[in-house]
């Protein structure tokens, strides 16, 4: 199992808490990433929390570190895992199924806290307008409920709660939270942290979104 695949279940907060590999180092932004940002689109880098903020919120301090290779500006699909689950559950391992292909700006960062065998990630996708973001959220919500009703639902998404602008999944000791605000869809996933931690992370990100 590669490090990328081995960590996918945890960084995306599915209920595979035994599927972890703790690694050393820090992630680097790809030098090939363009500095250009489309006008009129929310700059997701400006709403994401810094590593220092995440360290403070989680209580992990310097022991909470970015997982190498899991700090990226492009949605990632792990096809080998996505193909192993029912079609409606692919989003667990495929960012393009979660956020759609209409993303204009994107950033996701995953952190590890080895002392507690805990992981948490923050991600945000910006779209060209509010309507596209709303359509993406509604499609995701429908997909999640279909996954929950399927044969692997209890394992992959667990208990599901939704309202007009938020979506929560609780598979085991892990969780996935989504929040829609204006033209941005925010994702916070976690394993082995108390509920208050992802709630604070989500609130801080959403408060930075204009509109």
TAHUDA-V824918 format. One record per pair of residues at least 4 apart in sequence whose ideal C-beta (glycine too) atoms are under 7 Angstrom apart, sorted by the first residue. I is the first residue (numbers start at 1). J is the second residue. D is the distance in whole Angstrom. If there is no record, write none. Layout:
i | j | d
I | J | D
I | J | D
//
This chain:
i | j | d
1 | 5 | 5
1 | 6 | 5
2 | 6 | 6
3 | 7 | 6
3 | 21 | 6
3 | 23 | 6
4 | 8 | 7
4 | 69 | 6
5 | 78 | 6
5 | 80 | 7
5 | 81 | 6
6 | 19 | 6
6 | 21 | 5
7 | 11 | 5
7 | 20 | 7
7 | 21 | 6
7 | 67 | 6
7 | 70 | 7
8 | 12 | 6
8 | 78 | 5
8 | 81 | 6
8 | 93 | 6
9 | 14 | 5
9 | 16 | 4
9 | 19 | 4
10 | 16 | 7
10 | 19 | 6
10 | 20 | 5
10 | 119 | 5
10 | 191 | 5
11 | 67 | 6
11 | 70 | 5
11 | 110 | 4
11 | 119 | 6
11 | 121 | 5
12 | 92 | 6
12 | 93 | 7
12 | 189 | 5
13 | 174 | 4
13 | 175 | 6
13 | 176 | 5
13 | 189 | 3
13 | 190 | 5
13 | 191 | 6
14 | 92 | 5
14 | 156 | 6
14 | 171 | 6
14 | 174 | 6
15 | 155 | 6
15 | 158 | 7
15 | 171 | 3
15 | 172 | 4
15 | 174 | 5
17 | 172 | 7
17 | 173 | 6
17 | 174 | 7
17 | 191 | 6
17 | 192 | 7
20 | 117 | 7
22 | 112 | 6
22 | 114 | 4
23 | 67 | 7
23 | 68 | 6
25 | 68 | 5
26 | 65 | 6
26 | 66 | 6
26 | 68 | 7
27 | 66 | 5
27 | 67 | 7
27 | 68 | 5
27 | 69 | 6
27 | 70 | 7
27 | 71 | 4
29 | 33 | 6
33 | 73 | 5
37 | 41 | 7
37 | 43 | 5
37 | 105 | 7
38 | 104 | 6
41 | 104 | 5
41 | 105 | 5
41 | 126 | 5
41 | 128 | 7
42 | 47 | 7
42 | 105 | 7
42 | 126 | 4
42 | 183 | 6
42 | 184 | 5
42 | 209 | 6
42 | 210 | 7
43 | 105 | 7
44 | 48 | 6
44 | 105 | 5
44 | 106 | 6
44 | 107 | 5
44 | 124 | 4
44 | 126 | 5
45 | 107 | 6
46 | 208 | 7
47 | 124 | 6
47 | 205 | 5
47 | 208 | 4
47 | 209 | 6
48 | 107 | 6
48 | 109 | 7
48 | 122 | 6
48 | 124 | 6
48 | 205 | 7
49 | 53 | 4
49 | 54 | 5
49 | 122 | 6
49 | 201 | 6
49 | 204 | 6
49 | 205 | 6
51 | 55 | 6
51 | 66 | 6
52 | 56 | 6
53 | 57 | 6
54 | 58 | 6
54 | 64 | 6
54 | 111 | 6
55 | 60 | 5
55 | 61 | 5
55 | 62 | 7
55 | 64 | 5
57 | 197 | 6
57 | 200 | 5
57 | 201 | 6
58 | 64 | 5
58 | 113 | 6
58 | 120 | 6
58 | 193 | 6
58 | 197 | 6
60 | 64 | 3
60 | 113 | 4
63 | 113 | 6
63 | 114 | 7
63 | 115 | 6
64 | 111 | 5
64 | 113 | 5
65 | 111 | 7
65 | 112 | 6
66 | 71 | 5
66 | 109 | 6
66 | 111 | 6
67 | 110 | 5
67 | 111 | 7
67 | 112 | 5
70 | 110 | 4
71 | 109 | 5
72 | 76 | 6
72 | 108 | 6
73 | 106 | 6
73 | 107 | 6
74 | 106 | 6
75 | 95 | 3
75 | 96 | 5
75 | 99 | 6
75 | 103 | 6
75 | 106 | 6
76 | 95 | 5
77 | 82 | 6
77 | 94 | 4
77 | 95 | 6
77 | 96 | 5
78 | 82 | 6
78 | 93 | 5
78 | 94 | 7
79 | 83 | 6
80 | 84 | 7
81 | 93 | 4
82 | 90 | 4
82 | 93 | 4
82 | 94 | 4
85 | 89 | 4
85 | 90 | 6
85 | 92 | 7
85 | 152 | 6
85 | 156 | 7
86 | 147 | 7
86 | 150 | 5
86 | 151 | 7
86 | 152 | 6
88 | 143 | 5
88 | 146 | 4
88 | 147 | 4
88 | 150 | 6
89 | 147 | 4
89 | 150 | 7
89 | 152 | 6
89 | 156 | 5
90 | 94 | 5
90 | 97 | 5
91 | 97 | 4
91 | 98 | 4
91 | 140 | 7
91 | 143 | 6
92 | 156 | 5
94 | 98 | 7
95 | 99 | 6
96 | 100 | 7
96 | 101 | 6
98 | 140 | 6
99 | 103 | 5
99 | 106 | 7
99 | 125 | 4
99 | 136 | 6
99 | 185 | 6
100 | 136 | 5
100 | 139 | 7
102 | 127 | 6
102 | 132 | 5
102 | 136 | 7
103 | 125 | 5
103 | 127 | 7
104 | 126 | 5
104 | 127 | 6
104 | 128 | 6
105 | 126 | 4
106 | 125 | 5
107 | 123 | 7
107 | 124 | 6
108 | 121 | 6
108 | 123 | 3
109 | 121 | 6
109 | 122 | 6
110 | 119 | 7
110 | 121 | 4
111 | 119 | 7
111 | 120 | 5
111 | 121 | 7
112 | 119 | 5
113 | 118 | 4
116 | 192 | 6
117 | 192 | 6
118 | 191 | 6
118 | 192 | 4
118 | 193 | 5
119 | 190 | 7
119 | 191 | 5
120 | 190 | 4
120 | 193 | 6
120 | 197 | 7
120 | 198 | 7
121 | 189 | 5
122 | 188 | 6
122 | 201 | 6
122 | 205 | 6
123 | 187 | 4
124 | 184 | 6
124 | 186 | 5
124 | 205 | 7
125 | 184 | 7
125 | 185 | 5
126 | 183 | 6
126 | 184 | 5
127 | 132 | 4
127 | 133 | 4
127 | 136 | 7
127 | 183 | 5
128 | 132 | 6
129 | 183 | 6
130 | 134 | 6
130 | 182 | 5
130 | 183 | 5
131 | 135 | 6
132 | 136 | 6
133 | 137 | 6
133 | 180 | 6
133 | 183 | 5
133 | 184 | 6
133 | 185 | 6
134 | 138 | 6
134 | 180 | 7
135 | 139 | 6
136 | 140 | 6
136 | 185 | 6
137 | 141 | 6
137 | 178 | 7
137 | 180 | 4
137 | 185 | 6
138 | 142 | 7
139 | 143 | 6
140 | 144 | 6
140 | 167 | 7
140 | 178 | 7
141 | 145 | 7
141 | 162 | 5
141 | 167 | 5
142 | 146 | 7
143 | 147 | 6
144 | 148 | 6
144 | 157 | 6
144 | 160 | 6
144 | 167 | 6
144 | 169 | 7
145 | 149 | 7
145 | 160 | 6
146 | 150 | 7
147 | 153 | 5
147 | 156 | 6
147 | 157 | 5
148 | 153 | 4
148 | 157 | 5
148 | 160 | 5
149 | 153 | 6
152 | 156 | 5
153 | 157 | 6
154 | 158 | 6
155 | 171 | 7
156 | 171 | 6
157 | 169 | 4
157 | 171 | 6
158 | 169 | 6
158 | 170 | 5
158 | 171 | 4
158 | 172 | 6
159 | 170 | 5
160 | 169 | 5
161 | 168 | 5
162 | 166 | 7
162 | 167 | 5
165 | 179 | 6
165 | 180 | 5
165 | 181 | 7
166 | 178 | 7
166 | 179 | 5
167 | 178 | 4
168 | 175 | 7
168 | 177 | 5
169 | 175 | 6
169 | 176 | 4
170 | 175 | 5
173 | 191 | 6
173 | 192 | 6
174 | 190 | 7
174 | 191 | 4
175 | 189 | 7
175 | 190 | 5
175 | 198 | 6
176 | 187 | 7
176 | 189 | 5
177 | 188 | 5
177 | 198 | 5
177 | 202 | 6
178 | 185 | 6
178 | 186 | 7
178 | 187 | 6
179 | 186 | 5
179 | 202 | 6
179 | 206 | 5
180 | 185 | 6
181 | 206 | 5
181 | 209 | 5
181 | 211 | 7
182 | 209 | 6
182 | 210 | 7
182 | 211 | 3
184 | 209 | 5
186 | 202 | 6
186 | 205 | 5
186 | 206 | 6
188 | 198 | 5
188 | 201 | 5
188 | 202 | 5
190 | 197 | 7
190 | 198 | 5
193 | 197 | 4
193 | 198 | 7
195 | 199 | 6
196 | 200 | 6
197 | 201 | 6
198 | 202 | 6
199 | 203 | 6
200 | 204 | 6
201 | 205 | 7
202 | 206 | 6
203 | 207 | 6
//
